[in-house]
Amino acid sequence: MAREAPYFVDERGAPWTPIGQNDAIPWTELSGLIRRRDLAAVERHLAWLRAHGVTCLRLMLEYCEDGVCHLESPAGTFRPEMVRLGDDLIALCERHRLYLLLTPFDTFFIWNNWAEHPYNRDNGGPCADRTRLLTCPDTRALIKARLAFAAGRWGGSGVIFAWDLWNEMHPVQGEDRPGVFADFIEDVGPFLRELERRRHGRAHLQTVSVFGPALKWKPWLREPIFRHPLLDFASVHLYEEGTIDFPLDTVAPALATGRLIRDALGEIRDLRPLLDTEHGPIHTFKDHGRTLPDAFDDEYFRHMQWAHLASGAVGGGMRWPNREPHILTPGMREAQRALGGFLPLIDWPRFRRRNLHGAIGVEGGGVACFACGDEHQALLWLLRTDCIAENGRVYRDGRPARVRLLVPGLARGGYCVTFWDTRCGHAIDMAELDHHGGTLGFQPPDIAADLAIAIRRIG
């Protein structure tokens, strides 16, 4: 983590931002790894991702929709073909400078397919019931052994960004015991950290992810997720009901993202980074059996990623595809490339941002402002809310919005202001402004649909 700001740096201190999505071995783009059916196709795909600004994939060591990709079978015995698959993937990621956010299980399918899972006592495993996954001592020992194996074999490769110690930790996985989250973090986290230090001389960052709506159902979850001292950064999964999980337009999900990130930042008391590591139209896809039209989904994706970044989270969030096939569209990859092109406009290792919702003055109507900033920099994203077409997308061909912005809190000095086209991925204008105190006022270019703005003090 950066020493002075809630963002990430590499070991040389250069800014590094996770841009990517969730992936799984059985899905189309990585399935060539299975039995080494088509390693060349996987390598072409990873090279294509890097060319589109992708830096990170979130991956589960075991995605158990069926038994093909079980990492252990029986429990405690690592399958040689899956270990070789992991070796192949790590080598390809090394070659193309892609990093992995690793989590030990896809807990959704462990829960749904518990009858077939090797950890089930009925199958020779140690766990009597799936409601004891987090509390059964013998199961805890297997979880530690799994993480130890992965850290020992692949932790020295330089490919791992961080460990998500448990995917979507939920009270029901621990017999609804209020202290189960902290107990797990305080047992598994230090174990893995010390093991990595002994083996590799350093330890990777750690987090624990949570299904976002659960934070409302169980308010006590906020303490371990956002403030546990042993975790390095906070991870949430943005699946808000009705706005994000079942989008009817592309504006409401962005507004929800801004609000959810703002609320999450309010729970954090230090400079730890915050990022969404899962989001998407899960209710539309899973319960209604629909894949969103490409043009709609591309805009929904792009709007959510900019709302995420401009509200003070790291990067654009990590989509769970929820599409058929289970991949991101070319339009989403272009959106990621546009985001990556914007990143150098902010000095992330020194950006001690705070959320500026409601603090930015917007003179002129029909535009929502997502913003964060400190004394020397600010990041804004403006989104039209007054021209939603019948298809749920923002209508771009009408009369553009003209607004004036008033940005508070900036120190006196000269500033470079860059206006960024989020679709095409390039600057459309730039201005140098002298600021003499108070609020920094300026008029951005007219807004057809949305506009990103980077404000950075000169020198």
N, C-alpha and C positions, 0 to 999 in steps of 0.2 A: 504494500500500500504506500501511496505517497505520504511523506512525513507531515506535510503542511496542508493537505487537502483531501477530501473524501473521494479520491480517484485512484487509479492504479498506475504503476510505473514498472518498467522492466528492471533487471538487476543493474543496469547502467544509469538508472534514474530517468530514462526517456519515457514520455507518456505512452501508455498502452490501454486501449479500450476494447472490451469484449463486444464484437459485432458478430452475431450469428443466430443460431436457432437450435432447437432440440432435434436430435437425430437418433436413429436406432438401427442396429445391424440388419434386421429383417426388412427394413424399408428399401424402396427401390434403389436409391442412390448409393447405399452402402452394402446391399445384399451380395454384390460380387465378392465380398470378403469370405462369405460362407463357403467352406470347402475349397477356397481359392478359385472360385468359378470364373471370376473376371477381375483380377487385381488391376489390370490396365484401365478398365472402365472406372474403377474407384479412384485411381490416381488422376485420371482426366477430370473427374468431378471435383476433386479437392483443388486441383490447379485452377479450375474455373471459379470456385468459391473465392480463392485468394485474389483472383483478378477482379472480383466484384467487391472487394473490401472486407470480406469475411475474415475474422481473426480467431474465432472461437466456436467450438461446438459443445453443446451440453449433451452428454452421453451417459447412459446407464450401463454399468458393468454387466447387468443382466436385464434384458427386456423380454419378459417371459409371457408373451401373448400365447405361445405354445412352448413345447419342450425343446424345440430345435436349438434355442440359444441359452438354455440353462448353463450357467457357468460351472455349477457343481452338480454332480450326479454320480453316486449318492451324495448326501450332504457331507461337506468336508473334503470331498475329492474333486479336484479341479480337472475338468475335461480337457485332454490334450489338444483337441481340435479348436476349442475356444481360446485356449492360451495362445496357440499359434496364430489365431485370428487377431488377438490383441497385439501380438508382436508385429504382425503385418500392418495393422492400422497405425501403431505408434511410429513405425519406420516411415510410412507415407506422410504422416503429419509432421515428422521431423523434416522431411525433404521439402515440404511446402509451407513450413512455418505456421502451421495451424495448431492452436492450443485447445486443450480439453478441460471442461468442467465436468468432473466425474462424480457420479453418485452410485452407491452399491446396488440398488434395486429399483425397478419400476414397481413401486408399492401398489399402484392401481391393479396391475395384473397379478401380483402376489395375492392380493385380497380376493379378486374375482376368480382366480384359478387356484385357490388354495388346495383344493382336493387333489391336484396333480403336482403340487410343488414339493421338491425334495426335503424342505425343512419341516413339512407336515409329519407329525409323529406316525400317522397311518402309513407313510411311505418310508419309514425308517429314520426320519429326522427327529430333532429334539423337542419341537414345539407342539404342545397339545392343542392349541387353538390360535387362530390368526389374531385374536385380541390380545395375545401375549407376546407379539413379535418384539416389542420394546422392553418387556419386563422379564422374560424367561432367561435365566442365567446361562443355560446351555446354548440358547440361540444367540445371546449376546457374544458368547465366545466365538461362534461361527462368524458373526458379523465382523468382529475384530480380526479374525483370521483371514477373511476375504479382503479387507482393506490392507492388512499387512502384506498379503501376497501381491496385490496390485502395486502397492507402494514399493515393495522390494524389487519387483520385476521391472516396473515402468517408471518409478518415481525419479530415477536419475537421468531420464531421457531429455529433460528440459521441455517436454510437451505438455505436462500437466499444469494448468492454470491454478486450479483449486479443487478441493474436495467439498462436495455437498454431502455431509455425513449421513443424511437421511432425506430422501425425497418425500416432500409433502408430509412431514411429521404430523400425526393426527392423534388426539387423545384416545380414540377407539382402538388404536394399535397398541396401547399401553394400559388397557383395562380402565380407561378414563381416570387415571390417577393424575391429579394436578401437578405433581412434582416429576412426572416421568420425563419431560423434555430436558430439564436441567440434569437429572440423573444420567440420562444417555449422553448428553454433551460433555459432562464432567468426567465420565468414564472413557468414552470412545475417543474424544478429541485429544486429550493429553497422551493417551496410549499411542495414537497414530503420529502425533507430533514428535514424541521422543523417539519412536522407531525410525522416522525419517531422518532425524538429526544424527542418530547413530549410524545409519546406513549411508546417508548422502551428505551429511554435514549441514543440512538446512531442511526446513519443513515448508510445505506448501500452505497457502491460505486455506481457511476452513469457514464453512457456513452451514446452515440448516435451512431448508426451504419449507414453506407452508402454503397450503391452499388458502388464498386470500380471504374468501368469505368466512372461513373458520375463525378469523380474528374478531368478527362480530359475535359469533355464536359463543366463543370462549375467550372473553377478554384477558384472562390470565396468560394466554399464549403470547401476548405482546412482550412481556418481560424477557423470556428466553430467546425469542426470535430477534428482537431489535436491540436488546441491551445486554445479553449474556457476555461477560468479560472474556470468555475463552473463544468467542467467535470473532472473526476478522471483518466480515461484512454481512449485511442483511439481505436475505433473498425472500421475495414474495412472488406468488403466482396470481396474476391479475385475471380472475375469472368472474368478475362481478355479474350477477344475474340480471339479464334483460338488456344491459348496455353492451358489455364485452362478449358474454357467452352466446348472445342471440342478437347480433346487430341488425337493426332495420335501416340505419343510415350510417354514414362514416364520421359524423360529427359527435354524436353522443358517446361513442367509445373513447374518443380523444378527451372529451370533457371529463369522463369517468377516470381515465388514466391520470390526468392532472390532479384530480381530487384525491385519488388513492395514493399517489406518490407524495402529495402534500401531507396527507394524514400520516403516512409511514415515516416521513422525515420528522414529523412532530413527536414520534415515539423515540427517536434516537437522541442520545445525550452527548455523543462524542463525534469524532470526525470519521467514523466508519462509513464506507461506501454503501449505497443501496442500489439494488437492481432487481428488476423483474426477470425471473428465469423461466417463466411459462406464461403464455397467454394465448388467446385465440377463440374462435367461435365454436367452442366445444359442444354447447347445447344444440346449435344449428346442425352440426355434423353428426354427433353421436346419437342424439335423441330424435332429431327430425330427418336424419339420413340425407342431408343436403350439403353439397359443396357450393360455397358462394361463387357467383360469377367472377371471373378473373378480374375484370376492371373494378368491380366493387371491392373485392378482397384486396387488391393492390392498394387502393386508396385507404381502406380501413387499416391495413398494415402500416402504411406510410404515416398516416395521422397518429397512430398509437406510438410509433417509434419517436416521432418528434415531440409529442406531448411528454413522453417519458424523459427524454434528454433535457428538454427545456425546463421541466419542473424540478430538476436537480438530481435525478437518478443518473447512473452510469450507462452510457451507450443507449441503444434503442430498444432494449428488452429482447427476449428470446422466445420467438413464436413456437408453439406446438402446432404443426401444420394443420391438422383437422381438415384435410382435403383428400380427395380421391383422384389420383394416387397421393400418398402421404408425403408430399414434397412442397417446397415453396415455389411460387411462380417466377418466371423471368422478371416480371415487373417488380416483385418483392426484392429480387437480387439487385435490380437497378436502384431501388430505394436504399438498400444497404450501401451500395457504392456511393450514392449521393451523400449519405450521412458520413461515410468515411472521408470523403473529400472536404467536408466542412470542419472536421475535428481539429486540424492544425490551426484554425482561427482562434482557438482558446488555449491559454496556457494552463492546462489541466493540473499539473503538479502544484500549482500555486493558486488554484481557484477555490477559495474558501467560501463557496456559494451558500446562500440561504434562499429559500423559496420566496419569490416576490409576488405571489398571487395577491391581487387587490392593491398592491403598492404602485404598480405602473399606471400612470395616467394615460388613458386612451381617449383622445378627443375625436369623436366620430363614432357612428354606430355600426352594429352588425359584425363586430370582430371580437373574438376571444383572444386573450393574451396569456400565454404560458411563459413564465420567466423565472430566472434565478440569477443571482449576482453577488458580488462583494464590492469592496472599495475601488477595485481597479478593473473589473471586467463584468460583463453581463451577457446573458444569452436569452434571447426572446424568440418565440415562435407565435406568429399571428395566424389565426384561422377564421375564415368567413363562417358565420353562423346564420346568415340571412339569405342564403341562396341554395338551399337543399332541394334538389330536383326530385321528381316522382320516383326515380330509381334509387334514391337514397344517397346519391353522390353530390358533391358540391358542384354547382353549375358554374363553369368557368367563362362562359361567353357573354355574360351580362355586363352591366356597368361596373367597373372596378371600384373598390372601396378606397377612399382617401381619408387617412387619419393622421393625427399628430400624436407623438409619443412623449411622455414625460417620465424619465428614469431617475429615481432618487438614489441617494447613498453613494454616489461616485465621488472620489476625491478630485480636487482641482487638477487640471492638466490637459494635455492634448490626448484625443482619442481617435482611433481608427474604427470606423463603423462599416461593416461589410454586410450587404444584403444578398441572401442566398436563395436560389431557386431549388426547392427541395425535390422537384421532379427531374429536372435536367442535370442537377448536380454541379452547378457552377455559380459564381458570383455574377449578379446582374448589375451591381453598382457598388460604389465605395465612396466614403466621405471621411475627411479629417475635420474634427470639431474641436474647438477650444472650449473648455468647461471651467467656469469661474466660481463654481460652488452652487449649492441648492440642487435643483433638478436639472438634468440634461434634457433639453427639448430638441426634437428634430422631426422632420416629416419623411417617412420612408417612401419608396416608390409605391405607386398605386397597386392594390392587392386584388388580383383576379380570384384567387382561391386561398392561398396561404403563402407565408414568407417567413424565412428564418433570418435572424439578425445576430451577428457577433459584435460586441463592443469591447474593445481592448485598449488599455491605456498605452500610449506610445512611449517606449523606453522603460 
